Amino acid sequence: MKIFACDSTAKTASVALCEDNILLAEFTQNGGNTHSETLLPMTEVLLNSMKTDIDEIDIFAVSEGPGSFTGVRIGAATVKGFAHRKDKPCIGVSTLEALATNLAFGENKIIIPVMDARRGQFYTAKFAFKDGELIRLCDDMAQSFDDFLEEVRELGSKVYLCGDGYSAGRKLLGDEYSYETPEKLRYQSAYSVAQIAYKKYLDGDRTSAEELRPTYLRLPQAERDRLEKTKG
């Protein structure tokens, strides 16, 4: 079963091709270029390098958010377009769960993905990696820096951070409450998206291209500005 996965929810863009949960190829770019200009060329290079046609893909997986509003929309639209052509199933994956999956190996640990949500907030969630299994400890949320710091302190143990909010998170927590994460494990990985999607598929958790919906957690900036002006 061939799985195509992509993540364009932050500065990093990533696409991957898998056979079940085995990685065949992955292409990741962290140059900050516009994903609307890079995601399709990256996909073309990926598939051509594996001599695979888009019509051979059985499942299309995407990081559905949270993250950059534009990036989330581009990733979802790309996958919906591919899947719609041949009526193939789609699977949406939490960006934060995919980031936590990057660190789901080795010893038991607490993993906290942090993404820049602006306005002094992170998009974040908490996960435990215990006895070889990644366990979600809370729902995805938008959380202020102060609340984030307080909750981590209450955990009573140091944590591993990942995501584009890594530097800000480490600055808040310091070495007292957080470990250093290797740089290559901090960023979005389409392979992590594919791994989660494969598990969800086996559990019967899938949707059609028409039903796939991005997850934003907050209103877009333009909508928030409009509401604030209306209140004023």
C-alpha positions as CSV (number, residue, x, y, z in Angstrom):
1,M,0.0,0.0,0.0
2,K,1.6,3.3,-1.1
3,I,1.1,6.4,1.0
4,F,1.9,9.9,-0.1
5,A,2.2,12.4,2.8
6,C,2.9,16.1,3.0
7,D,3.3,18.8,5.6
8,S,3.3,22.5,4.8
9,T,2.0,23.9,8.1
10,A,5.1,25.9,9.0
11,K,8.3,27.3,7.4
12,T,9.4,23.7,6.7
13,A,7.8,21.8,3.8
14,S,8.1,18.1,3.5
15,V,6.7,15.3,1.2
16,A,7.2,11.6,1.6
17,L,6.4,8.3,-0.2
18,C,5.9,5.2,1.9
19,E,5.1,1.5,1.4
20,D,2.8,0.8,4.4
21,N,4.9,2.4,7.2
22,I,8.3,1.9,5.5
23,L,9.9,5.1,4.1
24,L,10.8,4.9,0.5
25,A,11.7,8.6,-0.1
26,E,11.4,12.0,1.7
27,F,12.0,15.5,0.4
28,T,12.2,18.2,3.0
29,Q,12.9,21.9,2.4
30,N,13.5,24.5,5.1
31,G,14.2,27.5,3.0
32,G,11.1,29.5,3.9
33,N,10.0,29.7,0.3
34,T,6.3,30.0,-0.5
35,H,4.7,26.5,-0.3
36,S,2.3,27.3,-3.1
37,E,5.4,27.5,-5.3
38,T,7.4,24.6,-3.9
39,L,5.0,21.8,-2.8
40,L,4.0,20.5,-6.3
41,P,7.6,20.6,-7.7
42,M,8.8,18.8,-4.6
43,T,6.1,16.2,-5.1
44,E,7.1,15.8,-8.8
45,V,10.8,15.3,-7.9
46,L,9.9,12.8,-5.2
47,L,7.6,10.6,-7.4
48,N,9.9,10.8,-10.4
49,S,12.9,9.7,-8.3
50,M,10.9,6.6,-7.3
51,K,9.4,6.0,-10.8
52,T,5.9,6.3,-9.3
53,D,2.8,7.9,-10.8
54,I,0.4,9.9,-8.6
55,D,-2.3,7.5,-9.7
56,E,-0.5,4.6,-8.1
57,I,-0.9,6.2,-4.6
58,D,-3.4,4.4,-2.4
59,I,-3.7,6.8,0.5
60,F,-3.1,10.6,0.7
61,A,-2.1,11.9,4.1
62,V,-1.6,15.5,5.2
63,S,-0.8,17.5,8.3
64,E,-4.1,19.2,8.8
65,G,-3.0,21.7,11.4
66,P,-2.6,23.7,13.5
67,G,0.0,25.9,11.9
68,S,0.3,28.7,9.5
69,F,-3.2,29.4,8.0
70,T,-1.8,29.7,4.5
71,G,0.4,26.6,4.9
72,V,-2.4,24.5,6.3
73,R,-4.7,25.4,3.4
74,I,-2.1,24.7,0.8
75,G,-1.3,21.3,2.1
76,A,-5.0,20.3,2.5
77,A,-5.8,21.6,-1.0
78,T,-2.9,19.8,-2.6
79,V,-3.9,16.4,-1.1
80,K,-7.6,17.0,-1.7
81,G,-6.8,17.6,-5.4
82,F,-4.7,14.5,-5.8
83,A,-7.2,12.2,-4.0
84,H,-10.2,13.6,-5.8
85,R,-8.8,12.6,-9.2
86,K,-9.1,8.8,-8.4
87,D,-11.5,8.9,-5.5
88,K,-8.7,7.8,-3.1
89,P,-9.0,8.1,0.7
90,C,-7.5,11.0,2.6
91,I,-6.2,11.0,6.2
92,G,-5.7,14.2,8.2
93,V,-3.0,14.1,10.9
94,S,-2.4,16.6,13.7
95,T,0.7,18.7,13.0
96,L,1.6,18.5,16.7
97,E,1.2,14.7,16.9
98,A,3.4,14.4,13.8
99,L,6.1,16.5,15.4
100,A,6.0,14.5,18.6
101,T,6.4,11.3,16.5
102,N,9.8,12.6,15.4
103,L,11.0,12.0,19.0
104,A,9.1,8.8,19.7
105,F,12.0,6.5,20.2
106,G,14.6,5.5,22.8
107,E,13.9,6.0,26.5
108,N,10.7,7.1,28.1
109,K,10.1,10.9,27.9
110,I,7.7,13.7,27.8
111,I,7.5,15.4,24.3
112,I,5.9,18.8,23.8
113,P,5.6,20.2,20.3
114,V,5.5,24.0,20.2
115,M,4.5,26.0,17.1
116,D,4.6,29.8,16.8
117,A,1.0,31.0,17.0
118,R,2.0,34.7,17.3
119,R,0.5,37.0,19.9
120,G,2.5,35.5,22.7
121,Q,1.1,32.0,22.2
122,F,2.1,28.5,21.1
123,Y,0.1,25.9,19.4
124,T,1.0,23.0,21.6
125,A,0.0,19.6,23.1
126,K,1.7,17.2,25.5
127,F,2.7,13.6,24.7
128,A,4.4,10.8,26.7
129,F,6.5,8.2,25.0
130,K,6.3,5.2,27.3
131,D,7.4,1.6,26.7
132,G,7.5,2.1,22.9
133,E,4.2,3.9,22.6
134,L,3.3,7.6,22.0
135,I,0.5,8.6,24.3
136,R,-1.4,11.8,23.9
137,L,-1.9,13.6,27.3
138,C,-4.1,16.6,26.1
139,D,-5.8,18.0,23.1
140,D,-4.1,20.4,20.7
141,M,-4.5,24.0,21.9
142,A,-3.4,27.6,21.6
143,Q,-1.7,28.5,24.9
144,S,-0.1,31.7,26.2
145,F,3.6,31.6,27.1
146,D,2.8,32.1,30.8
147,D,0.3,29.2,30.9
148,F,2.7,27.0,29.0
149,L,5.5,27.7,31.4
150,E,3.3,27.1,34.5
151,E,2.0,23.7,33.2
152,V,5.5,22.5,32.3
153,R,6.8,23.4,35.7
154,E,3.9,21.4,37.3
155,L,4.9,18.2,35.4
156,G,7.9,17.7,37.7
157,S,10.2,16.5,35.0
158,K,12.2,17.9,32.1
159,V,10.7,17.7,28.6
160,Y,11.8,17.5,25.0
161,L,10.6,20.3,22.7
162,C,10.2,20.3,18.9
163,G,8.5,22.5,16.3
164,D,9.2,26.0,15.0
165,G,8.6,27.5,18.4
166,Y,11.5,25.5,19.8
167,S,13.9,28.4,20.4
168,A,11.2,30.4,22.1
169,G,10.2,27.4,24.2
170,R,13.8,26.7,25.2
171,K,14.3,30.3,26.2
172,L,11.2,30.1,28.5
173,L,12.1,26.7,30.1
174,G,15.8,26.8,30.0
175,D,17.9,23.7,30.9
176,E,16.1,23.4,34.2
177,Y,12.9,22.2,32.5
178,S,13.9,21.1,29.1
179,Y,16.5,19.0,27.2
180,E,18.1,20.0,24.0
181,T,16.6,18.4,20.9
182,P,18.8,17.6,17.9
183,E,18.1,20.1,15.2
184,K,17.0,17.6,12.5
185,L,14.3,16.3,14.8
186,R,12.7,19.7,15.5
187,Y,11.1,20.3,12.2
188,Q,8.1,18.9,10.2
189,S,8.6,15.5,8.7
190,A,6.1,14.0,6.1
191,Y,7.3,10.6,7.1
192,S,6.0,11.1,10.6
193,V,2.7,12.2,9.0
194,A,2.6,9.0,7.0
195,Q,3.4,6.8,10.0
196,I,0.4,8.2,11.9
197,A,-1.8,8.0,8.8
198,Y,-1.0,4.3,8.3
199,K,-2.1,3.5,11.9
200,K,-5.3,5.5,11.4
201,Y,-6.0,3.7,8.2
202,L,-5.6,0.3,9.8
203,D,-8.1,1.5,12.5
204,G,-10.6,2.5,9.8
205,D,-10.1,6.2,10.4
206,R,-10.1,7.8,7.0
207,T,-12.2,10.3,4.9
208,S,-12.9,11.4,1.4
209,A,-11.3,14.4,-0.3
210,E,-14.5,16.4,0.1
211,E,-14.8,15.6,3.8
212,L,-11.2,16.5,4.7
213,R,-11.1,19.7,6.7
214,P,-8.1,21.7,8.0
215,T,-7.7,22.4,11.8
216,Y,-6.9,26.0,12.7
217,L,-7.7,26.3,16.4
218,R,-8.0,30.1,16.0
219,L,-9.6,32.4,13.5
220,P,-7.3,33.8,10.8
221,Q,-5.7,37.2,11.6
222,A,-7.9,39.1,9.1
223,E,-11.0,37.7,10.7
224,R,-9.7,38.5,14.2
225,D,-8.9,42.1,13.1
226,R,-12.4,42.4,11.6
227,L,-14.1,41.3,14.8
228,E,-12.0,43.6,16.9
229,K,-13.0,46.6,14.7
230,T,-16.6,45.5,14.9
231,K,-16.4,45.4,18.8
232,G,-14.7,48.8,18.7
